[in-house]
Amino acid sequence: MYSTALTTRVARALVNIAVPELTGVKVIDPSCGIGTVLVEALSMGVNITGSDYNPLVMKGIRNNLTHFGLSGPVFLRDIRDITEMYDVAIIDMPYNLCSVVSDKEKFEMLRCARRLVKKMVVVTTEDIDGILNEVGFEIADRCEATKGKFIRQIIVCY
């Protein structure tokens, strides 16, 4: 209850929301962290690529994939360096607890996502509606997921 990590149930729900039909859908988790969403997506047969700019998490994500007998592309790279196009992105925004991210960095991250995808499912603890609109996303739906007193918004954007 003290960890801010997504639960596996929430991660699986995010994948189901982002990818209701598996056929022909190319997905990216451009800030995959330790890989909770990536593990769930790969276990469901989703064509997903993971990446993160933090070299410290790469060993952890690769260990997690091996532990669950999964494999998939995982890259050490910044979202700004991604050039491939995807159908959907799943982004669990940094929470400023362990990873301090400025408003400018949030804007840049979401602007880059807009360039890469048609659809995004984003998880956040902060109000980012203005940024989403400013970078060109239209909010289609939202809900909340709680873990103890920790509340996240899950926002579906096109």
BELWO-V919658 format. One record per helix or strand of 3 or more residues. SS is the DSSP state (helix for helix, strand for strand). FROM is the first residue (numbers start at 1). TO is the last residue. If there is no record, write none. Layout:
SS,FROM,TO
SS,FROM,TO
This chain:
helix,8,18
strand,26,29
helix,36,43
strand,47,52
helix,55,67
strand,74,76
helix,79,81
strand,88,92
helix,103,116
strand,119,124
helix,129,134
strand,139,147
strand,150,157
